[in-house]
Amino acid sequence: MSTTVLQAPLSPATLGPASRYVLDSREVLLSYETDELAALRFSIILTARWEADRDEEPEARAGLRADLELLRKHYGDKIDDIAMTFGVDEAMKAKEDVERHVIVPRDWKAAPRQREMQCEAEDMGEYGL
């Protein structure tokens, strides 16, 4: 005995309160996942610039290269997670949207070492502790 599932089109008139909540929650979750994908893309772009900077020492560049590899793996995994949760079409839309809109200005290129020194100076506070 087989069961046939008929899918009715989803419209506000056919949805009950619980269904509306599920759809709203789904949209919020997809938005959150897309924002995480965008943050990973931003980190990849910036780390790639740092890694390509010839002023960095070879050890630092090797570390940045390893970080970049890890970020790219997380980026691919996040796309896979979105596809498994929301479907392949939604994952591809999210990926295209992120790749179209996430940019890092060319002149925005604080080197990792300078950023670390700046953070250390801020952590010391006004007393230099």
C-alpha positions, 0 to 999 in steps of 0.5 A: 500500500503506498501513500500519496501526499498531495501538496496544496499551494502555500498561501496565507489563506490556507495556512493556519497559525502554526504553519505561519509560525513555521514559515516565519521561523524558516525565513529567520533561520535562512537569513541567519545562515546567510549572514553567517555565510556572508561573514565567512566570505568577508573573512576569506577575502580579507585573509586572502589579501593578508596572505598575499601581502609580500610584507608578511613574514613567511611563517605568518603567511603560512599560518594565514594560508592554513587559516584561509584553507579552513575558512574555505572549508567552513564556507563550503560546509555552510553552503551544504548545511543550507542546502540540507536544511532549506534545499539546493535552490535556496543554498545556491540563491544564498551563495550567489547573493553573498558572492554578489554583495559581500565586498571588502574595499581595496584600501581596507587592508590592516595587516594582521600584525598591526591589528594584533598590536592595536588590540594589545595596546587597547587591552593595556588601557590608559595605565599601560598594564 
